[in-house]
């Protein structure tokens, strides 16, 4: 589900960041843009792993808590956005710009897709290894974009903060994974088999490239490195895929 949400958020983010030239139907366009902004930034706040995937700053050290309450709230949130979009679309006419009509169609398609993922496909109820894969995927993105002091204006403080975010996220990973697994009420053997294969490479990444970078950038004897190492206590557990 989260991979599809990343695609949906990315498409909506394009609408948020793109402002056409001209003033035709400006009021409608502004309303559509505000709705798109609400969708993108609310979802990023509620699902920090998606914010990392989209490159939205400020959430890299955070994790949400998957659960029935969060799931139900997201469904209601998506339906409320659909109602807002329907009200805006009802005011469109043949004179409405093609840009605004296409934007409305895009938002409608993204909302329908996200709702279908929760109500029809229900991947989060089938994929026992999904939570662990989401954590690893986000940390890998953070690893790829670690600041290098002196490059692109990055400072030592930027680098320390990036590692603090990774450490915070890894330390909270066991609780996140357990909460995500609790949502799985229709476990799928195929999802489980795929998750085992995907997660088999986790120890190699974390013990290898990630740990080597932490030692180099933090210092092998630093307190920051000790906290990082302690945050990875779960990385070798096959229970993260649901296959002990």
N, C-alpha and C positions, 0 to 999 in steps of 0.2 A: 504493500500500500504506500509506504513512504517514498519509494522510488517514483511511483506515479505522481504522488503529490509534489515531488521536486519538479517534475516536468510541468505540472499544472501551475505551480508557483512561478516558475521561470517564464512561462508564456504570459502570465498576468503581469509580472514585473516589467515586461516589455511595454505593456500599455501604460504602466505607472510612469516609466521614465521617458516615454516618447510623447512629445507635445507637437501636434501638427501646426503648420503655418496657417494663419487665417482665423477668422472669427465667426464663421458660420455655425449656428447652433451652439454658441459658446457656453451657454448655461447648461445645456444637456451634456456637452463634453466635460465640463467641470464636474458635474454630478457623477458621470461615469468614472472619471479619474479618481474622485474621492472614494467611490465604492471599491475600485481596484486597489487603491492604497490601503483601505481598511482591510481588504482580504489579504493582501501580501504581508502587511506588518503585524496584523493580529495573528495570522498563522505562524509567522516567524517567532512571535513572542510565545505563543502556545506550544510550538514545536521547534525548540532551539536547534535541533539537528538539521532541520530544513533551512534555518537561517544560515548555518555554516555552509551547507551545500550551495546556497545562492550567493554567498559572499557578503551577507548582511552583517555588519559589525555589531558587537555588543552582546552576543549570545554564546560565544565559543566555549565559555566555561560552564554553561547551564545544561540541565537536562529536565525534561518534563517528567511527569509520573503517569504512565499509561494506566488506564482503568476504565471501568464501566461508566463512571461519572464523567470523565473526560470525553469518552467516546460519545455519550449521549449529548453532551454539551456541544460538541463539534457538529453533530448532525443538526441540532436545532440552529446553530449558528449558520450553517450552510443554507438551511431552509429560509432563514431570515434574510440572508443576502439574495437568495432567489426572489423573494417577495419584493425587495427593494429594486432589483433589476427589472422585474415585471412591471412595477409602477413607472419606472423610467421608460421602458420600451412602449408602454401603452400610449405615451405622449408623442411617439414618433409618427411621421407621415412621409409621403413621397418627397417632401421638401427636406427631410432630414439628410444630412450629409452621409455619403457612403462610409466615411471614416467612422462616424458614430454608430452607424448600423452594424458595421463589421466588429467594432469594439464590443457592442452589446452581445453579438453572437458569440464572440470569443469568451466573454465572461460567463455567458450562459452555458457554454460547452464545458468550461472548466468546473463550474459548480455541479453540473450534472455528472461529470466524471468522478468528482470527489465523493458525491453522495452515492453513486453506484458502487464505488470501491468499499464503502462502509456498509451499504444495505444489500448489495447483490453479490459482489465478489467475496467480500468479507475475508480478505487475505490475512488480516491481523488475527482472525480466529482460526487460521489454518497453519500459519508458519511459526513453529516453535523457536526456530533460530533467528527469526526476524529482528528481534531486539538487539541481539549480539551483533548481527551484521550491520545494523544501523550505527551502533557505537563505533565499530571498527572502521566503517566507511567514513564517518565524520572525522575521526582521529587521523585517518590517512590524508584527508583533505587538509587538515590543520598541519600535518607533518610536511606536506608538499609546499605549503605557503609559510613555513617558519621564517621569521625575519632574520636576515643576515646583517649584522651590525656594519654600518657604513655603506650598505647598498640600498638604493631607493629611499634614502633618508632614515632608515631604521636605526634605532638606538638600542643600547643595552637594556633599557627599561622595556622597550617593545618586545625584545626577545624573552626577557624574564616573564613578562605578562603572558606571552604566547604559551610558554611552558606551564605557567600556573593554570591557564585555562585547560590545557591538555590533562594536567594532573587532577584538577577538580573534576573533570568529566570522567576520567578513568576511575577515580575513587567512588563516584556515584553509580558507576556502571552496574555493579551487581544488583542493586536495588531496582534500577531501571529494567534490567533483563528479567528479573523475577516478576516485576509488575506486568511486563509485556507478555511473558509466558502465561500468566494467570488469565489473560484474555483468550487464550487458545482453547476454545471449547469444541472445535471440529478439526483436530490435528490431521494433517495430510501427510501420508507416507512419502510422497514425492517431494514435498517441501522439506521434510526432514532429511531425506537423502541428499538433496542439493545443499542444504545448510551444512551438513557434515563436511562435504567437499569444500565448500567456501571457507569454513572456519578452520579447516586443517592447517591453513597457512598463517593463522593468526600468531601462534608462538614464534614462527620464523620472523615475521615482520616486527613484532614487539621486542623480542630478544635480540634481533639483529639491527636493522636500520634505525628503528626508533630509539632503542637504548643507546646505540653508538652516538647518535646525534645529541641525546640528552647528556651523555658523559662529556662530549666535546664542548657543548655550549654552556652547560651548567657547572661542569667540574665534577669529577667522580666522587669527590669527598665533601661536596657542598650539602647544605641542608635541603636545598631545592631538589637536588638529585635524589637524596634519600626519600623525600616525600613522593617524588615521581616513581621510584622503584616500589615503594610500598603500595602505590595506587594500582599496581598491575598484578596483585595477588591472584586474581581470577583468570588470568589469560590462558592458562593451560588446562582449564576445566572443560571436559567434553559436555558437561551438563548444560553449557550455554547453547548447545544445538538441540538439546532435548534427547541426546543419545549417550547416556552414561556407559 
